[in-house]
Amino acid sequence: MNISDVAKKTGLTSKAIRFYEEKGLVTPPLRGENGYRSYNPKHLEELTLLRQARQVGFTLEECRELVHLFNDPARHSADVKARTLQKIDEIDLHIQELLEMKTRLQALAENCPGDDTADCPIIDNLAGCCHHNTPAQR
C-alpha cells in the first residue's frame, strides 16, 4: 500500500503520516528500490490508533506510549486503563478551568455598557487598571 492509500483508509493526510513517521511514533515502513514507502495492515492500525488517540486528547508522547503498548503482546490492559483515567482527570481539570474562564468573561460582559463610549470595564479589568472614569466618578 502506498501513502495515499493509507491516508484514505486512516483519515490522515500524507503530511500527518510522514510527521508521525518522522517523530518515530509508528513502525517505519519498508521502502522499495524506488524509495517509495510500502505500508502493511499493521501500519494502518498504528496510524488509526494515533488519529483516534489524538482526537480524544492524548499528546504525541502519550500516543507514542499507546502505540508501544499496542505493539506489546505482553501489555496489561491495566496500563492502558490507567493512562485513560489519567487523561480523563486532565480533561476534567481543563473543563473546570474553562468554566471558570467563562464565568469571569460573563461577569465582565455584564459590567460593560457595550455602547459607543471609550469606557470599557472589560479592558480596564483585563489590564488590571481603572485609568478611565468609573460611573461613580462621573
N, C-alpha and C positions, 0 to 999 in steps of 0.2 A: 504494500500500500504506500502511496506517496503522500506528501504532506497535505495536499489539497483534499485528498480522500479523508484523511484523518481529521482535518478541520471540519469538513461537512458532518462527519459522524460524531464528533465530540462537541460541536457547537463553539469551538475555539477558533480564533484566527490563526493563520500560519505564523504571524508575528508572535502571538502569545505562545504557540507551541515552541518556536525557536527560543523564546525567552526562557521558558521552563527548562528547556534542554541546557541552555547556557548557564543557568543557575544550578544545574545538577539535580533538579527536582524529579526528573524521570530517567529511566534507564536509557542510556544513549542508543539511538537506533543504528542499525548496521548501515554502512554506505556501500553502494555499488561502485564498480570501476569508474563510472561516470561522475561519482561524487554525490549522487542523489541519496537522500535518506530513504531507508526502507523500514516501514513500520509493521508491527505484527499486532495481534489482538491484545497482548499484554500492554503495549503502549496505549492502545485505546482505553483500556481500563484505568491505567495510571492517570492519563490526561482527563478522563471523565471524572475520576476521583478529585483531581486538582480543581477542575472547574466547579464542581458542586461544593467542595470544601470552601473555596473562595466565596461562593455565593452565600454561604451561611456564616461568614465572618472569620474563618481561620486565616491567620497570617501566612506569608510564604514559608517561614520557618516551621510553623505548625503543620503546614501542608507537607513539608519535607518529612517530618516525623510520621505523618499519616501514611505517606507513600512507603516509607520504610516499614511501617507496621503491616501495610497491605502486602508487601513482598516477603514478610517474615512468616513462614509457616508455623513457627513456634510462638507466635504472638499470643497475648492473652486479651480477651475481649475487655477485661477489667481495665487495661491500659487505655484502650480506645474510649471506653466509657468515662474514665477519669478525665481525659482531655476534653471530652464533650461537655461534661458537667462543669469543668473549669471555664470553658467558653461561654456556657450559659450564665455563669456568675458574672463574667466580664460584660456580657450583653446587658444583664440586669442592672449593673452599676452604670453602664452607659445610658440606659433608658432613664434611670433616676437623674443623672446629670442633665440629660436633655429636657426632662420635665421641669427641673429647677430653672434651666435657662428659659424655657417657655414662660414659666410663671413670672420671672423677672421682666421679660420683654412685655408681657401683657400688662404688668403694673406700670412700666414705663410708658407704654402706648396710652393707657388710661389717663395718665397725668399730662399728656401733651395735647394742647388745644388743636393741633393739626390745621392751623389757619395760615394766613399769609404773613404773619409776623415772624421776625427772626428769632424770637424767644422760643427755645426748644428744650424742655426739661430732659428729653431723651439724650440729646447731645451733651448737655451740661452734666448729667449723671454719668454717662459713659466716659466723659473727660475728667470726671472727679472734681468738677468745679461748679461754680454758680456765678460766672462773671456777668451774666445778664441780670437785669432786674427781675426779681421774682414777683408774682402777682401781689404779694403783701407789701412790697416796696413801691409799687406804682401809685 
